[in-house]
Amino acid sequence: MTLSRYPLLRSPFRPFFLLGALYGPLLILSWIPLYTGLLPGFPPLGSAVSSLHHQHEMIFGFASAVIFGFILTALPSWAGTREITGAKLAILVLSWLLGRVSITLSSWLPLPLVALLDLSFPLLFALIVGPGLAKVRLRIVLGLGLITAGFFMGNLYFYLGIWRGDDQLWLPGLRIGLYAMIFHCSVTVGALAPIFTENQLREQAQPADIGYIFPLEWLSAAAILALAVADFTGATPAIIGSLALVSALLHGARLSRWRSLSIAGAPLVWVLHVGYLWLFAALLLLALEGLGTPLRSESWVHAFTVGGFGLMSLGLMTRVSLRHTGRELRLPPAMIVAYLCLFAAAAARVMVPLATLPNELLLLSALLWGASYVIYLTVFARILLVPSLP
């Protein structure tokens, strides 16, 4: 009996969405005691502060599972490649798991071993997926290469910084990973949301003529890359703020074409629009910070990670879990609650540093964020573990 016969290993979204939705709330639960001081915690990554573990794992642990699970599932339809299943998928899942275990035990393991185990995941992804991309369109290969390289190089710089005790390395490493997440959302949701919206408009018997303005698509992606390079190379706040403002305007123009109000009654599509709106807000907050407004950087970071990535990723996870298991695209009512929890979590998390509101809102935000993925698990865990419908 081959491994591909097990439902969990028949499609990449199954194990990675399941593990990501499990790991995310666990990260939040481990962060709350450390933040409140109710329970003692061990210092992960040697002498690094405990909050660094949370930042690293939300990017290179939780987000990487969701992003690469989605990419592996989408590649056969995007690029005509063979779906990664069975033993190859098991190797990738095991590599991701070993990275998380090594991080958890990093206080007792040699740092080079932790880094090697954690960095093996994007390398194995490239080795397994790469050979099938020889005849794929350049823009798909380029986008996939940039996302994969962003996660690998960001994580590599992070470990080099921890090893040398140099925040001029580990902090840019975290930022590279963050920009890889932003680039993924900009490219993926920017391409898919208009299609899903047009389909929904047709179902509502409305004109569906959104299409693409390709210069705008390319400029939106290029603006994120330029912003990432400027941030990584230590450009002045004014330059970063100016690039963020240009990027915000481009993404805002993109979003304004999607006729969001026309599909407000279709939360499975609308959640992607709201998530993209949070991405626009994050870029605008970064622009305001760089151009002299007294904002803290965590405001724009959490506007994207909690609101933008949270809503866009959970929306795509819901759609893929339904579509790729043979089910109708009919949103379970509980998922609407999950989306609302995520939106409220993002609003609370951003408002704390913006308005110096009570820190209890941080805990509320964390609980709401974790609850949204617990709801996803409650609704979809069994679906991910059993065979697809005919």
C-alpha atoms as one frame of an Amber mdcrd trajectory, in Angstrom:
protein
   0.000   0.000   0.000   1.567   3.309  -1.116   1.540   6.379   1.071  -0.551
   8.265  -1.499  -3.503   6.054  -0.618  -3.780   7.677   2.785  -6.229  10.612
   2.498  -3.926  12.931   4.447  -1.158  12.446   1.867  -3.286  12.598  -1.275
  -3.079  16.372  -1.610  -0.670  18.904  -0.074  -3.316  21.172   1.432  -4.525
  18.380   3.719  -1.506  17.956   6.021  -0.236  21.517   5.780  -3.565  23.239
   6.444  -4.233  20.826   9.303  -0.795  21.358  10.857  -0.855  25.123  10.302
  -4.280  25.474  11.911  -3.085  23.383  14.854   0.250  25.109  15.261  -1.007
  28.685  15.047  -3.278  28.516  18.125  -0.589  26.572  20.018   1.853  29.410
  19.346  -0.657  31.915  20.662  -1.369  29.806  23.752   2.361  29.555  24.489
   2.777  33.314  24.011   0.012  34.333  26.434   1.656  32.873  29.588   5.013
  34.381  28.624   3.409  37.767  28.070   1.345  37.756  31.272   4.049  36.123
  33.407   1.556  33.557  34.722   3.862  30.695  33.787   7.631  30.532  33.460
   8.983  30.001  29.988  12.281  28.799  28.634  14.313  31.205  26.486  14.150
  29.778  22.958  17.092  30.099  20.621  19.646  30.372  23.416  19.981  33.925
  24.673  17.331  35.411  22.379  14.359  37.047  24.042  11.309  34.840  24.356
   9.177  37.030  22.097  11.582  36.239  19.247  10.321  32.679  19.208   6.790
  33.936  18.609   7.858  36.222  15.762   9.991  33.582  14.057   7.466  30.789
  14.249   4.508  32.854  13.105   6.443  33.528   9.889   8.624  30.484   9.256
   6.407  27.956  11.025   2.708  28.792  10.817   2.706  30.969   7.686   5.079
  28.703   5.752   2.768  25.710   6.292  -0.257  27.599   4.974   1.568  29.240
   2.047   3.453  26.207   0.767   0.444  23.964   1.327  -1.558  26.279  -0.905
   1.191  26.631  -3.531   1.708  22.871  -3.784  -2.040  22.388  -4.238  -2.384
  25.149  -6.826   0.651  24.307  -8.979  -0.991  21.467 -10.983  -3.726  23.815
 -12.237  -1.470  26.872 -12.544   1.526  25.218 -14.147   0.360  21.807 -15.340
   2.790  20.011 -13.030   2.135  16.740 -11.252   0.648  17.021  -7.790   3.060
  16.205  -4.979   1.574  13.290  -3.040   2.590  10.182  -1.124   6.226   9.763
  -0.115   7.396  13.136  -1.488   4.649  14.942   0.385   5.455  12.952   3.536
   9.105  14.067   3.276   8.069  17.718   3.070   5.663  17.383   5.994   8.289
  15.593   8.090  10.832  18.302   7.264   8.428  21.019   8.410   7.684  19.085
  11.617  11.372  18.550  12.385  11.902  22.277  12.059   9.189  22.990  14.609
  10.482  20.336  17.025  14.041  21.635  16.744  12.899  25.192  17.474  10.961
  23.978  20.516  14.042  22.139  21.815  16.503  24.830  20.708  17.645  25.564
  24.243  19.087  22.030  24.421  20.216  21.499  20.819  23.232  22.962  19.001
  22.152  26.022  17.047  23.690  24.751  13.749  21.561  21.598  14.029  18.411
  23.642  14.697  19.176  25.853  11.703  19.918  22.870   9.444  16.678  21.109
  10.329  14.603  24.267   9.967  16.214  25.414   6.701  15.777  21.989   5.109
  12.080  22.611   4.413  12.372  25.310   1.688  15.399  23.498   0.242  13.503
  20.218  -0.046  10.545  22.089  -1.500  12.796  23.517  -4.232  14.407  20.121
  -4.918  11.072  18.304  -5.178   9.128  20.945  -7.098  11.935  22.438  -9.198
  12.393  19.656 -11.795   8.739  19.893 -12.822   8.964  23.608 -13.633  11.234
  23.343 -16.685   8.460  24.138 -19.180   6.316  26.362 -16.984   5.652  30.021
 -17.782   8.410  32.313 -16.577   6.181  34.517 -14.413   5.024  31.509 -12.375
   8.580  30.250 -11.892   9.769  33.759 -11.016   7.045  34.329  -8.434   7.511
  30.901  -6.875  11.283  31.353  -6.804  11.027  34.726  -5.064   8.675  33.398
  -2.377  10.814  30.313  -1.718  14.052  32.326  -1.715  12.477  34.866   0.634
  11.621  32.222   3.204  15.020  30.513   2.897  17.189  33.639   2.940  15.130
  35.287   5.668  15.457  32.247   7.902  19.172  31.926   7.113  19.828  35.555
   8.085  17.770  35.032  11.231  19.950  32.113  12.371  23.150  33.921  11.470
  21.974  36.829  13.609  21.135  34.582  16.555  24.500  32.819  16.251  26.412
  36.118  16.212  24.094  37.900  18.642  23.545  40.579  15.992  20.115  42.134
  15.629  21.323  43.692  12.372  21.030  40.176  10.942  18.147  38.476  12.684
  15.782  41.446  12.432  16.263  41.843   8.631  15.853  38.069   8.417  12.425
  38.305   9.994  11.566  41.203   7.663  12.571  39.194   4.566  10.203  36.425
   5.640   7.482  38.982   6.278   7.899  40.507   2.813   7.774  37.000   1.294
   4.358  36.628   2.940   3.246  40.024   1.612   4.482  39.210  -1.883   2.637
  35.878  -1.834  -0.636  37.543  -0.831  -0.211  40.365  -3.335   0.456  38.011
  -6.242  -1.854  35.129  -5.328  -4.919  36.946  -4.035  -4.356  39.716  -6.567
  -4.693  37.118  -9.311  -7.466  34.972  -7.820  -9.800  37.503  -6.199 -10.924
  39.058  -9.530 -11.671  35.580 -10.922 -13.665  34.517  -7.860 -15.460  37.871
  -7.879 -16.401  37.556 -11.551 -17.762  34.062 -10.900 -19.833  35.371  -8.012
 -21.161  38.283 -10.069 -22.271  35.856 -12.789 -24.123  33.805 -10.180 -25.864
  37.021  -9.147 -26.711  37.741 -12.809 -24.606  40.917 -12.771 -22.058  42.104
 -15.331 -18.696  40.503 -14.648 -15.995  42.419 -16.453 -13.220  43.066 -13.926
 -10.290  41.570 -15.806  -6.721  42.731 -15.264  -4.705  45.836 -16.045  -1.391
  44.052 -16.466   0.886  47.065 -15.910  -0.895  47.573 -12.582  -0.407  43.884
 -11.704   3.306  43.981 -12.426   3.837  47.335 -10.727   2.049  46.138  -7.586
   4.389  43.157  -7.315   7.470  45.227  -8.194   6.576  47.800  -5.521   6.609
  45.109  -2.814  10.007  43.878  -4.017  11.409  47.422  -4.060  10.095  48.012
  -0.555  11.660  44.767   0.671  15.050  45.658  -0.847  14.950  49.166   0.638
  14.050  47.848   4.084  16.693  45.103   3.956  19.491  47.403   2.798  18.806
  49.967   5.517  17.337  52.753   3.414  16.266  55.905   5.211  12.773  56.003
   6.759  11.754  58.618   4.180  12.648  56.315   1.283  10.879  53.352   2.888
   7.856  55.508   3.642   7.719  56.840   0.080   7.964  53.350  -1.417   5.302
  52.095   1.000   3.012  54.956  -0.028   3.472  54.137  -3.729   2.810  50.469
  -2.981  -0.299  51.321  -0.957  -1.665  53.458  -3.806  -1.043  50.692  -6.350
  -2.713  48.039  -4.205  -5.545  50.409  -3.374  -6.114  51.019  -7.082  -6.122
  47.274  -7.643  -8.674  46.685  -4.891 -10.915  49.533  -6.081 -11.537  47.642
  -9.356 -12.870  44.491  -7.681 -16.429  45.753  -7.046 -16.309  44.664  -3.411
 -19.703  46.078  -2.444 -21.403  44.068  -5.201 -20.456  40.752  -3.568 -20.892
  41.767   0.086 -23.402  38.934   0.474 -20.816  36.294  -0.501 -18.446  36.037
   2.492 -16.353  33.281   0.871 -15.243  35.854  -1.723 -15.611  39.002   0.315
 -13.181  37.766   2.981 -10.389  37.998   0.394 -11.358  41.600  -0.343 -11.340
  42.510   3.359  -7.989  40.784   3.828  -6.568  42.725   0.897  -7.942  45.916
   2.436  -5.895  45.119   5.554  -2.829  44.717   3.323  -3.515  48.198   1.923
  -3.914  49.526   5.485  -0.619  47.930   6.541   1.261  49.574   3.679  -0.363
  52.900   4.475   0.635  52.612   8.152   4.207  51.809   7.103   4.179  54.855
   4.834   2.948  57.099   7.644   5.609  55.717   9.992   8.403  56.255   7.477
   7.263  59.763   6.623   7.463  60.975  10.199   4.192  60.070  11.906   4.913
  58.737  15.424   3.670  55.192  14.824   5.280  52.009  16.093   6.348  49.458
  13.500   4.265  46.727  15.106   1.140  48.584  13.954   1.720  47.954  10.250
   3.200  44.506  10.880   0.142  43.291  12.759  -2.264  44.989  10.377  -0.851
  42.658   7.750  -0.067  39.494   9.733  -3.277  39.396  11.782  -5.692  41.142
   9.428  -4.292  40.805   5.915  -2.598  37.429   5.941  -5.024  36.055   8.513
  -8.169  36.779   6.514  -6.729  36.036   3.074  -5.128  32.759   4.170  -8.187
  31.551   6.087 -10.405  32.485   3.145  -8.241  30.493   0.736  -7.974  27.586
   3.194 -11.760  27.444   3.388 -12.235  27.546  -0.386  -9.517  24.984  -1.121
 -10.752  22.628   1.608 -14.245  22.664   0.110 -13.340  22.641  -3.587 -10.559
  20.067  -3.473 -12.543  17.559  -1.430 -15.457  17.555  -3.874 -17.802  19.703
  -1.828 -19.948  22.636  -2.891 -18.572  26.118  -2.323 -21.111  26.720   0.398
 -19.607  28.475   3.394 -20.324  26.797   6.756 -21.928  29.403   9.052 -19.243
  28.828  11.697 -16.609  30.152   9.301 -18.349  33.528   9.195 -17.786  33.670
  12.947 -14.129  32.757  12.351 -13.726  35.589   9.837 -15.330  38.070  12.242
 -13.018  36.883  15.044 -10.006  37.505  12.816 -11.193  40.971  11.838 -11.790
  41.901  15.475  -8.399  40.448  16.464  -6.668  42.602  13.849  -8.536  45.754
  14.868  -7.679  45.242  18.544  -4.031  44.394  17.842  -3.482  47.453  15.660
  -5.294  49.848  17.973  -3.175  48.968  21.028   0.052  50.629  19.799  -1.826
  53.278  17.822  -3.942  54.561  20.670  -2.036  53.198  23.696  -5.125  51.263
  24.757  -4.959  48.801  27.681  -2.707  45.821  27.055  -5.601  43.530  27.946
  -6.682  44.108  24.342  -3.548  42.243  23.277  -4.787  39.174  25.100  -8.258
  39.591  23.610  -6.701  39.879  20.155  -4.640  36.726  20.709  -7.648  34.747
  21.899  -9.801  35.897  18.981  -7.030  35.036  16.486  -6.577  31.579  17.977
 -10.347  31.019  18.081 -10.656  31.603  14.337  -8.307  28.726  13.524  -9.849
  26.507  16.191 -13.179  27.045  14.424 -11.550  26.085  11.112 -10.231  22.895
  12.717 -13.619  22.093  14.203 -15.293  22.433  10.803 -12.629  20.985   8.497
 -10.392  18.581  10.455 -12.489  15.545   9.594 -12.831  16.678   5.963  -9.038
  16.876   5.680  -8.594  13.398   7.147 -11.148  11.420   5.103 -11.289  10.713
   1.333 -12.784  13.307  -0.969 -16.349  13.031  -2.147 -16.825  11.518  -5.621
